[in-house]
Amino acid sequence: MRSTVGRGDGRSRPADVSGWTPLDTLSMLILATVLVLVAATFQHYGISWDEEIQNTYGKKILSFYLSGFEDRSVFVHFNLYLYGGSFDLIAAMANTISPFGEYETRHLLGGLVGLLGLAGVWHLGRLFGGPWVGFLALLLMVVTPAYYGHMFINPKDIPFACGMTWSLYLMCRAMETLPRVPLRTALGLGAVLGITLGTRIVGLLAGLYLAAALVLYLMLVAGQGAGRRELARTIGDLALSFLPMLPVMYLAMAAFWPWAWQEPLNPIRAATVFSNFPWPGSVLVNGEMIKATDLPSYYLPLFLGTQLPELVLAGIASAVLIASARLLKGGLLKGGLGNVSPPAMLKLALLVLAALFPLAYFMAARPLALNGMRHFLFMLPPLTVIAALALDRVRVWVATAWPRLGWGLAVPLGVTVALQVWTMARLHPQEYIFYNQFVGGVAGAEGRFELDYWGTSLAEATDMLESKLKAENGGRLGGRYKVFVCANPTSALYFLPPNFVQTENRRDADFFIALTLSDCDKSSDGKQIVEVSRFGAPLAVVKDRRDLVGRPVARIGKPVN
């Protein structure tokens, strides 16, 4: 018996190009607005803790290629060789022609990569639920500070999330034409997945999702009564379809990750290292310091529940209720998701895997994690699409049950989004420290969770210090000042004029600049003259020590260098 499950000729019309609507135009306006915001604000952001070594890593990769492979310092730059350098290499190349500072250029590029990820969320949502779900998924993602705030300052996790989003979209497109996938789709998937692997080797998860979907497809074919010959032919078609993807994927990965092609097994070695990464520090979890290698299983669910906007959480909760109701009715067990077609079932399997497998893996294996959920930002796009699908289902249900309400849900949606935008505006440019009202917002999170762990508020602190000194000296900065920075020094010194010089001796410092993270601000004395805060929660301080220079430093707390 010949199977009819999803057997196509590679020319099937994808669901997300079924016709342009006003909602699509509105989605484009949202993306255009974000583009304007990126252009207008990328110079507002401070330098995150990891950016200095990532910036140097990109330069070393570029030097490796420009030197004809002679400059091999890229392989001894800390442990960065274990990561791909896709973003860092592109940023290093951009900095050779950019009119902006090297970190400002990186922040602009990061904002554009984040915007590309938002476009992927819109495409993914539209593929699953049409224009309305595409619009809603995009809107929810834009007002998620954990994503938007990281766009400018996180050179690893946002590019990775962008790559995983587009990989997921292309895999879903491939499901529509199985067992023969268009060459363009296969090559596109190979390129995107290769660049993603050239960012973080954890991109292998996308390959796992694809393999699981293909196994499910073969099970569906077998379930329709296909014999061994038919199954063998289907497997052959699948292999021929995805085979062109592999060399493109490898070449794209290797181009951004020189260490990966020094020895064939190096990518596997990197994956092994990251599965048991030896970081000895501790993280602040609900007011308790816990070793990063011994985190509880609730760690990631806790941060998802406290750092996602309430509207996104409402969508996720709705999805859980809808799925539970269908399970109780047998809808997920009988007839293959009710009336859902096999290609739609495969796409849904991919979406659910992308959203939930990392969460399930973390809760079971409890690998090292730090700084909240930043290493898991790639989960947010598929989770947000699921939330949008569920909210759309609620909208349809309400409109069906109470026709007079019509678009009545648009009012609470608009108010909720407006409040979220207002919150993000008040946090700017520290959007990423957002916590929702389940913990009392940023003010309620103070002392319970890490806030400005990237140290980007130091840029604002130095600007305030410079303004105070100019006011003190009639518009001039005055003489030469020594500063001690209790954080990554570059995050402060990059923004200070040349007459500010770093000292490694607190006793010699005219000014003490510190984050409040880990009580760093309490590790030296002096008159506090600057405080950077959001919603009453202090992030960074500057202390004036000019009257104390040369005297013993009062060690108030444990210094963090």
Protein Blocks (a to p, Z undefined) as FASTA:
>chain_A
ZZfehpaehiaccfklnopcfklmmmmmmmmmmmmmmmmmmmmpccdfklmmmmmmmmmm
mmmmmnoomammlmmgcjllmpccklmmmmmmmmmmpcbdfklmmmmmmmmmmmmmmmmm
mmmmmmmnojmlmmmmmmmmmmmmklmmmmmmmcklmmmmmmmmmmmmmmmmmmmmccbd
cfklmmmmmmmmmmmmmmbmklmmmmmmmmmmmmmmmmmmmmnopafklmmmmmmmmmmm
mmmmmmmmmmmmmmmmmklmmpmklmmmmmmmmmmccbfbdcdeehiacdfklccfklmm
mmmmmmpcfklmmmmmmmmmmmmmmmmnommmggplijacfklmmmmmmmmmmmmmmmmm
mmmnopadeehjllmmmmmmmmmmmmmmmmmmmmmmmmmmmmmnmmmmmmmmmmmmmmmm
mmmmmmpcclmmpccfknopjmlmgokaccklnopmmmmmmmmmmmmmmmmnnopabiad
ddddeddfklmmmmpcfklccdfbfklpmbdcddfehhlmmmpgcddfbdcdeehiafbd
cddfklmgoiacddfbccdZZ
